[in-house]
Amino acid sequence: MASAVDGLKDRLLAVSQPDDDGVYRNGEAKRAKRMEIVLTALRQLWDDAVAATGKEGGSVPPQGVGLAAVGSLARRQIGPCSDLDLVIIYDGHAMKDAEVAKLADKLWYPLWDSGLDLDHSVRTRQQCESVTDHDLPAAMGWLNVLPVAGDVDLIRRTGDSILERWRKAARKRLPELTDSARQRFDRFGQLAYLNQPDVKEARGGLRDTVLVSALATSWLADRPHGQYDDAVEHLLDVRDCIHLAAHKDTNMLLPAYQVPVAKMMGLSDPTIPDPDQRDGESIENLQTYLARYGRRIAFALDSTASRATHSLTHEKPRFSFFQIMQPRGRGRRAAPRFDIIADGVARHEGEAVLAPGADPSKDSKLVLKIAVAAAENDLPIAPGTLENLKHCPIHDSRWYPESRDRFVRLLASGPSLERTWEELDFADMPGRLIPEWLGIRNRPSASAAHRYTIDHHMVEVVTRLGRTSPTGERYDDAHYTALLMAGILHDIGKRPRITDHAAESARHVPVIMKRMLFDDEIIRMTTMLVREHLTLSDFASTRSPDDPQAVKELAARMGNDPLMLDMLFDLTRADGSSLGATAGEQITKKYGWSKWRAALVGAMYRAARAACVR
């Protein structure tokens, strides 16, 4: 017997296809059409199930039981192959559990046969409330409850109850929500910096948009509009194209899908005659596209969470002895407290902010002042401060000795550098400080061993460069500065159609560092490290440490300087260990930092260093 949902997946795919020229347009309208098809089919399926129950001698009352949608379907964001999140909500006084189970079978089995994935449940109103009270992911999905069929009033009352309970508990659950976002970021990474991102779970992805809505729904803070809404729609379009390329419900932008998705998004230039070049540039365009909108969504979450946290802080009463003695103080607020942590920078409610009186439009040095203070004190930069920093009159040709020194301090800040650099990147600061950075910003790496984009990879490398050399001695200021600068510049020449990126990067180094007012010796050391940053790895892969000629040649490449070899080893180790291949990627013998790789490179380094000190 035919079902109302027969071939539902095929119908959804049919209305989701790109235009005749292969470009996916009007994504919002396509999502609305898919909603209409799904809801129409589900309502007919419900009517058929109710009728079938009556024919079997049972009955489904008009009140006390209904079918509801949650998740992406309730948010009206369903993709071409998205799963259906459905729940039967019932009143135990209206139907017995066994009767509801029989009704559920008449709904779930045809849906399974339709080819779509199904996430289903059967719950009373009290069970719905209990689940959302204790399960944060469930609560996020249930903040939007869409009545589909049956007792609409029961479903709406359940949804209103869940919403009311969320608002009452949001103040206590805010830390849980922000912690869940942080844990997800640690697991899935940053959308803007991944070669193979999960456009749902990565930071800046669709899951973050659900958290933004949850914060806004709590009434603790309003959410952004305008450009933010535009970013959400663009990211949904990318998700839709991934579904079309994969022909299944997935949010992973794997290599096999990247070129087809780029073409559907209109990011492939058909006038480029070389197919490989055309595909390569289309992937880069897609990465830039994702980075732009992923940053906007990530910033929206940060700013909304920040406002929500501040609203809780200011809700707390501030008591003092004088208020007790003078009860007619009428609840006047105390002035906000700013702890000055650097010139022009303060700590305020756990964030780095501009100090009172600091004017970013008149002080180009404020960017690095705030960056260093934030990184060294392990503080996030307040979203409003980041917006204000965009007004700093930065000129890449106008560096000052104190700004150069602060830049080095920023690079030496360790793990905090990643977050601070990401925040600066949102405000477009790295490219304003170093214009050459724009050539590698958001660029995906061609190597399958790389998880991150080229720009993020270099930041990751710097965080792994310590001040202690392989021999246990500490680098002096000049050598440590050269090592850090080599880390942040070693792939700056990785541009399209560049065959030797090490040589190209080394060509840029003196130009950049002279603008930054570094002395000639530090520039010389940095240039050598960047030019030779693949040398130790190449020698370890192709030569033997027992070959005197190979050892002699390697030592000569570093000027027969044992300290330069120490720095090269540290740079090689940081470069190899920060590739970050995912579980589905293959690290070959040429890349990565396995125990085998470490032993191979270490043996060659020690042999060359011994040759230097003879």
N, C-alpha and C positions, 0 to 999 in steps of 0.2 A: 504493500500500500504506500502511495506517495505521501511524503511528509512536507509540511510547509517550509522546512529548512533544507530540503534536498538541494545539493549543489550550491549551498550558500557561499562557500568559499570561492567557487568559480564566478558567482555573480558579483561578489565584492571585487575580485580581481578585474573583472570585465569593465567596471565603472572607474577603475583606478589607473587605467593605462595612460601613458604619456600621449601627447599630441602626435600628429602625423610626422612631425620633424624629430620625434624622439625626446622632446623636452616635457618634463612634468610641470604643468602649470595649474593654477587655481586649486592648490592643495586644500584650502579651507572648504571650498565648495565640494570637492571630492569627499572629504571627511563627512560633510553634512549629508551627502547622498548615501554614503555607506551607513550612516546612522539610520536614515529613513528605511533602507532595505532591511537592516537587522531588526529594527523595532517592529516593522510590519510583519516580518517572518515570525518573530517571537510571539507576537500577539495572536497570530493565526495558530501557531503551535499550541499556545495556552488554550485557546478555544477548542481545538481538536482534542487536547488532553482532557479537558472538562467533559466534553461530549462523550469520549470513550469511557470515562469513568462512570458516567450515567448509564451507558449501555451495559456495563458490567454489574449494575445493581447498586453502585455506590453513588455518592453525590459530593460535589464541591460547592460549599456555600458561597454566596456572593460577598459576604463579609467574613473576615477572620483568616484569610489566606491570600497571598499575592506573590507575584514574581517581580523582583527588583534587580537592577543592574548597579554595579559599583565599578571602581577602577576607571580605566580609559574609556570604557563605553559610557559610563555615567558622566565623565568629563567631556564627552563628545569629541574625543581625540582618537577614535579607533582607526587603526591602520589597515592596509589591505589584507593582512594575515594575522592581525591581533587576536589573542585569545579572548573569550567572552567570560567576564566575571559576573556570575549570576547567583542569586540567592532566593530561595523560597522563604518568605517570612510568614509565620502563622501564629495564631492564638490557640493554645492548647485546649481551650474550652470549645473552640469551634470545630476542630478536627483532631482526631487521634493520631498518634505518631505513625501507626501502621498505615493509615489512610493517606497521610502526607507522603510517606515513602513510596506508595504506589503511584501517586500523582507525579512525584519526582522522576520515577523511572520513565514515565511517558514523555517527560521533557528532556532528560539528559541523554537517553539512548539515541533519539533522532539527531541531536546536536553532535554527538560523537561521530555518527555516521556521515555528517555533512562535510567533514574534513577539517573543521576548525578545532583548535584547542579550547578546552573548557575548564574553567576554574569554578567549581560549584559548591554550594552548601545549603543546608536546610536548618533554619534556626528560628526560635521564638524571639520576640522583641527583647526579652530579658537576656537571652543568650547573645544577641547582637551587642547589647550594651556591655556585657561582661567581657566579650572578646576585645572590643575597642578600648575598654578601660585598661586592659593589661597588655595588649599587643600593639606597640606603636606603629609598625607597618600596616596592620589591619586598620588602625584608626585613620591613618593617612588615606587609605583607599575608601573608607566609609564616610569621609567628610562630604562626598558627593554620592547621594543615593537617588537613583532615577526609577520612579515607578514604571513598570512595563505593562503589567496586566493584573487582573484580580482586584483585591481590596486596596485601592490607591490610598485611601485615608490611613489605613494601617501602616503602609510603607512610609507615608509622609510623617506620621507621628513618630515612627521609629527613627527616621532620619533626623527629625527636629530634636528628638531626645538625645541622640548621639552628638549632634552639633552643640546642644546646650551643655552636655557633660564635658565636651572637649573645651569649651570656653571657660568653664569653671575650673578645670584641671590644668589649663594651658600654662598658668604661671608656675606650677610645680613641674610640668613636663617639658618646659622649655630647655633645661639642660640636657634632658634625655634626647630631645630632638636634635640639638646641635651636636651632641656626642655621636649620634647615629650618622649624621652627615660627615663628621670627621673620620669615623671608622670606614665609611664607604669610600671616602677620598683616599685613605691609606691603601685600600684594597684595589680600587679601580683607576686611580690616578686622575690627572687633569685632562679634560677633553681637548684643550688647546694644544697640549704638548705630546699627545700620543699618536703613534703611527697607525695603530689599529684600535681606535677607541670604541668603547661601549657608549653609544649616544644616549642611553637611558641612565646608566648607573654612574658614569664618570662625573667628576666635579664639573659643573656647567652643563650637565645633561638634563634630560626630561624629569628625572627623579627630583632634581633640585627645584623644578618648577612646581612640583607637588608640595614641597616643603614651603615654598614661598606662599602658595595659596593657603596652606595650613596656618601659617603665621598670621596672614591677613584675616583669615576666618576667625582666629582667636580674639581679634580686636585689640591685640597688643600693639600692632603697627600696620600701617597701610602698605600695600605693595606698589612697586613701580608700575607705570603704564607706558603707553606710547612705544618707545624703542624696545622696551622689554617685551611687550606683547608681540611686536614684530619678530623679535629673536625667537620666541617660542614657536611661532608659526613656521619660520624657516627651518628650525630644528625638526619639527614634526614632518615637514616635507622631506628632509633627509631620511628620517625613519621610514617614511612611506616608500621611498626609493630603495632603501635596503631590503624591505619586504619584497618589492617587485623583483629585485635582482636575485634574491635568495629563494624566492617562492616559498617562504616560510616565515614564522614569527621569530625574528631575531633582531637584536639591536647592535650586534657587533659588526663594525665596518672592516671586515676582513679583506685582505688583498684581492681576492677573487671578485669582490663586489665593488671595489673602489672606482675602477674605470667606468663600469656601467652606471654607477650612481652619479659620478661626475658628469657623464653625458646627459643623464636625465635631468640633472640640476642646471643644465645649460652652461656648464663650466668647461666644456671641451671645445677647442677651436678647430673646426673642420677644415680651415684653410691651411693648416700646417701639413705639408705633404708627408713627412716622415711619421709613420704610425707610432713608433716608440717615443719619439719626441712629443708627439701630440698627447699620448697617454700619460707620459711623465708630467707634462705641464698641467694636464687636467687634474691629476692627483694633487699636485701642489696647490692648484686653485681651490680644490675641495678642502684641503687642510686649512688654508687661509680662511675660507668661508666658515668652517666649523669653529676655528679659533675666535673669529670675530664675534659670533653669536654665543659661543660657549663662555667667553669672558663676560659678556653682558649678563648672561643668566647667573653666573657665579657671583658677580658683583651684586646683582639684585638680591640674591640670597644673603650675602654678607651684610649688605646695608639694611635689609629688612630684619635680620636677626639682631643686628646691632641696635636698631631702634627699639625692638621688642625688649632687649636686655636693659637698655637705658630706661625704658618706661617702667620696668619693674623696680629698678633702683630708685627712681624718683617717687614711686608709690610708697616706699618705706618711710614711715614717720621719722623725723629727726628730733629727738628730745634733747633738751639741755636743762641745766639747773635754772637758767633765767626764764625759760618757758614755763617751768613749774611755778616760779615766783611771780611771773607776769602772764597769767592765763589768757589775757586779752591780746596776746600776740597774733591772734587770728590766723595761726598756721602759716606764717610767712616762711618761705623757703630760704634755706641757707644758700649762700653763693656757691657755685660749683667750685670744687677744689682741683687745682692744677699743680701737679708735682713736676717742677722743672727738671728735666733729665739731660738737656743739652741746650746750647744756644738756639733759641727759637722753637724748642721742642718740649712738650710736656706729656706726662702720663695722666690720662683722665679716664676713670672707670675701665681700666684694663686695656686701654688702647693708646697708641702714640698719636698725638694731635699737635696742631700748631699752638704754640704758647700765646697767651694774650699779647696783642701788639704786633705779632709777626705778620708780615705782609708778603705773601708769595709773589705778588705781581711786581715787587720791587727787589726781590732777593733771589737771584739764580742759584745761590748756594743752599737754599733751604731743602731742595730735593735730597741731596746727599746727607745733609744734617739729619733729616727725619729718617732716611733709610738706615743710616748707621745706628742711630739711637734705637730704632725699632728692632733691628737685628740683634744688637748687642744686649738689649734688655728683653729679648724674646717676646716682643709685643706686636700685635697686628696694627697696621696703620688704619685709622678710622676712615670709613668710606667717604665721609664728607671732606676729610683732609686730602684724600687722593684726588677728589674733584677739584679742590682748590689748587693743588700742586700743578695742575695743567696750565695755570696762568703764570707759572714761573718763566722769566725771560731767559731761557736756556739757549746758548749758542755753542755748538760743538767746537768752534775755533777759539772760544774764550774760556779757557780753563785757568784755575788758580792753584797754587801749590797746596793750599789747604783742601781744595776740592779733590785734587789728585790723591792726597793722603787719605781722605775719607773714603774714596773709592776703593783703595787697597784695604782699609779697615772693613769695609762692607764685604769684600771678597773673603776676608779672613774670619768672618763671623760664624762659620761652620754650618750646621744643619738649618739654622734660622735663615740663611741666605735664600733658600728656595722660596719660602713664603714671601719674604720681602721683595725679591726680584719679581715674583709673580704679581705682587701688588703694584710695583713700579711699571710692570709691563702693561697692566690694565690702563694706566695713565699715559702709556706710550713714551715713557721716560728713557728706556735703554736706547731706542732709536734716535732720540734727540741728543743724548749724550755721545753716542757713537753711531753715526749714520750708517756705517758699514754693517751694523747689526741688522738693519732692515733687510739686507740681502739674504739672511738665513733665518729670519723670524718666521716661525710656523712651518718651515720647510721640512717635509718628511725625509727620512733617510732612505737611501736605496738599499741599504744593507738589511737583510732579514734578521740580523742579530740585534738591531736597534729597536727598542720599544718606543723611545721618545723622539720627538722632533729634534733637529740639529741644535736649535737655540737652547732648549731645555737640557739636552745632553751636556752641553758645555757648562751650564750652571751646576748640574749634578756632579760633573768632574771636579769643579772647584771645591765643592763641599767635602770632597774626599782627600783634599790635599792638606796634610798636616805640616807642622813646623819641624817635626823630628825626622831626620834623614834615615835611610835604611841602616846606617851604621850606628844609630842611637844618638848622634850629635844633633844639636839644634842649628837650623839655618840662621844666618845673620839676616838683618833686615833687607839688604839688597838682594840676596839670593832667594829669600822667601817671597819678596815682591815679584821677582822675575817668574818664579814658579806659579804664583797665583795668576799673573797676567797671561802666562802661557796657557793655563787652564781655561780662561774665559775667551781666549782668542784662537785656540788651536784649530778650530774648524770654521773660522770666519770666512774662509775662501771656498767653502763647499757650495759652489754655484752651479747652475745648469751648464752642461758641456765643458766643465773643467775636469781634465783628466788627472791632474796632480794637485789635489786640494791642499796638501801640506806645503808645497812650494807657493801656491797662490795665497794661502793664509800668511805665510812668512813675508810675502810681498806687502801685505797690508799692515803688518805689525809696526814697522818703523813710522809709517804715516800716522797711525792712530796714536802711538805712544809719544811722538814728538808733540802732537797737539796737546796731549795731557801733561806735558812738561817733565817727562821722565828723563833721567840723565842717560848719556850714551852707553854706559856700561850695562845698565839694566836693560836697555833696549837691545843691546847686542845679545845678552844671555837669553832674553825672551824670544828673539828672532830665531836663534839657534835651536831652542827647545821646540818651537812651533814647526820649524822646517824639518826637524828630525823626529817628530813625535811618533812616527810609525817605524822608525829605523830599528829600535831595539826589538820590537815585535817581529819585524821582517827578518832580522838576523836570527832570532830564536827559532823562526819557522823554517828557514832555508839553509842555515849554516850550523856548524858544530862549535861548541865552546872549546873543544879539543883541537880546533884548527887554528894555529898561531896566526896565520894570515888574516883570517876572519876577525879574530880578537883584536889584532893590531889595527885593522881597518875601522872597526867599530869605535875603538878608543880615539883614533884620529878624527873621526867624524865629530866628536865632542871636544876637540882641541886637546886631547890627552889630559883632560882636567877631571880628576876623580869626583869633585863636587858636582860638576855638570852631569856626570854619569849618574850620580845619586838622584839628581833632580829629574833626569830623563826616566829613571826607573820609577820614581814616584808618579810622574805624569802618565807613564805607560800603564801602571797598575790602576790608577784612578780612571783612565780612559777605558781600559778593558773591563773593569768591574762595574762601571756605570752604564753598560749597554742595556741592561735590564730586559733581556728577552723574556717573553711571556711563556707560559707552559706549552702553548701551541706552536712555539717557534723553535727553530733549530739553531743552536750555537755550534758553529763549525770550529775546526782547529785553529782557524785564523782569527777568530773573534772570541770574546768572553774572557773570564778569569777563573777557570776551573783550577783545581789543585794541580792537574797536569800542566796547564798553561803557566801557572805561577812558578812551578819548578823549572820549566823550560826557559822562561824569561829570566828567572833568577840566576840560573847557571850561566847564561850568556853575560849578564850584567856583572856578576862576580869575577868572571874571567877577564873581562875588559877592564874592570877597575883595578884588578891586580896588575895588569899590564901597565896601567897609568902610574902606579906608585913604585915601580921598580927603579 
